Amino acid sequence: MSKAKKHDWGLVAAGVLLVICALFFFLWPGITLVTITSIAGAAFLVAGVFDIVNYVRFRKTMHLSGWSILYGICDIVLGIMLLVQPLLFAAVIPWMCGAFFIAFGIVEIVNSGRAKKLGLSMGWLVFSGIVSVLCGLMFFFSPASLSIFLSVFLMMRGFSLIFYGWSVDKAMPKNG
């Protein structure tokens, strides 16, 4: 009798959306900051919703900390701000995103320790966290390169969500 693998397709879908956004920003860096702001707002909003759903569904089995829900709330708040006032936030989005990416990277590195305790590979999470921190720092030093570093961050974030969604079955308790 074979046991079907369980995956969180919501996280996988959110990850794929972020990867698509990353490719869009990388391939067409000349689009306006307002467009980037609006698209990034929608992507962060969707990712935040799935972060919170994931926290509620798996907080006990995956031993998720309160940082995980804060992470989802930050995604949602940032997404709403970017969608509601794209003109206002287009001018400051590099610095806002830089601060957020640094915080995100630190949380990802911290959460890699929890992944290891669950028997999951922590290498990708540490790598993703380091790249996120570096992208965040670059937003402060070179705000004009927003689309490139936003692409890198969204790509890393997307692959992380795909990893989380695909790995849910490994963190679930085995019955029988």
N, C-alpha and C positions, 0 to 999 in steps of 0.2 A: 504494500500500500504506500503510494508516494504522497508525501506531504507537499502541498503547493507552497511556494515561497510567498511571503507577505511583503509587499512593498507599499510605501506611502506615495501613491501616484500624485497626490496634491503637491507634495514637496518636489517630486520629479518634474511635474509640469511647471511649477514656479521657477525651478532651476533652469529648465529649457527656455522659458521666457526671458530670464536674465541673460542667458548665453546669446540668444537672438538679439537682444538689445545691445549687448557688448559688440557683437559683430557689426551691427548697424552703425554704432558710433565710431568704430574703428575704420570701417570702409568709407564712411562719409563724414569726415571730421569737420567739413566746412559748414555743416548745418548750424543754425543759430542756437545760441545758448537757451533761448526760450523754448525751442523745440526739445533740446536735450533735457531741459528742466522738466517739461511736461511728461516726456516719455519716462525719464528716471523716476518722477513722482508716481506714475502709475505702476512701474515695476516695484518700487519700494513698498507701495501700499499692498500690492498682491503678496509680495514676499513676507511682509509683516503679518498679514492675516494668516498665512500658512505657518509662520513661526509660532504664533499663539495657539493655533489649532494643534500643532505638533506638541507644544508644551502641555496643553490640557490632556491630550490623548496619551502621551508617553512619559509624563514627568516622573511617575513612580517606577515604571519598568526600566527606563533609561537613566534614572537618577538625575534628572535635569535640575539645575539650580535656578534660583530666581533671576540670575543673569540672563538666562535664556528667554524668559518672558519680557524682561527689560529690553532686550535686543529686538524682539518683535514689536514692542510698543514704540521704540525708536524708529524702526522701519516705517510704521504706520504714520507717526507724527511727521517725520520727514516727508513721506509721500504726500500727505494732505497739504502740508505747507507748500510744497513744490507745485502741486496741482491747482491750489486756490490762488496763489499769487506768483505765477511764473515770471512775469516781468520784474517784480520786486526782487525775487530770489536769484534771477539769472546773474546779477552783478556780484552776488556774494556766494554763489553756489560752490565755487572752488574751495573757499575756506570752510564753509559749512560741511561740505562733503569730506574735506580733509580731516576735520575733527572727528566726524562720525566714523570714517574709515579707520582712523587710529584706534578709537575705542572698540570698534568691531574686531579689529585684528587682535587686540589684547584679549577680548572675550573668547575669540576662536582658539587662541593659544591656551588659555586657561581651560576651556572645554575639552581640549585634546586629552588632558589628563583623565577626565571622566570617560572619554571614549576608550582609553586604554584599559580602564578598570572593567569595562563591559566586554573586553576582548575584541574591540574594533581597532582597525589601523589608525594610528594617530598621526602618521607622517603627513598625509594630505592636509589635515587640519592645521598642523604647525606651519607647514609651507604656506597655506592660504592665509593664515594669520600674519605671517611675516610680510608677505607680498601686500596685504591690506595696509599694514602700518607704513610700509615704504611708499605706497601710492598716496596715502594720506599726507605724508610728509612732503611729497612732490607737489601736492596741491598748494601748499603754503609757499614753496620755493619757486614754482613755475605755474601760476594759475592759468596761463594761456594754453597749457597742454592738457586742459581738462578732458577733452574727448578721448585722448589716448589713455590717460590714467583711469578715467571712468570706465573705459572699455576693459582694461585689465582687471579692475576691481569687480565689475559686474560678471566677467567671465569666471573669476575665482569664486565669487559668491554663488553663481549659478551652478558650478561644478560641486560646490560644497552642499547645496541643497539636493542636488541629484544624488550625491554620496549618502547624505542622511536618509533620503527617501528610499534608496535602494538597500540600505543597511538595516532598516527597521527590524527585519526578521532575525538578524543576528543578535539584536539586543533584547528580543522578547524571550521570556522564560520558556524552556523546553518542557513540554508535558509528555509523560509516558516514558 
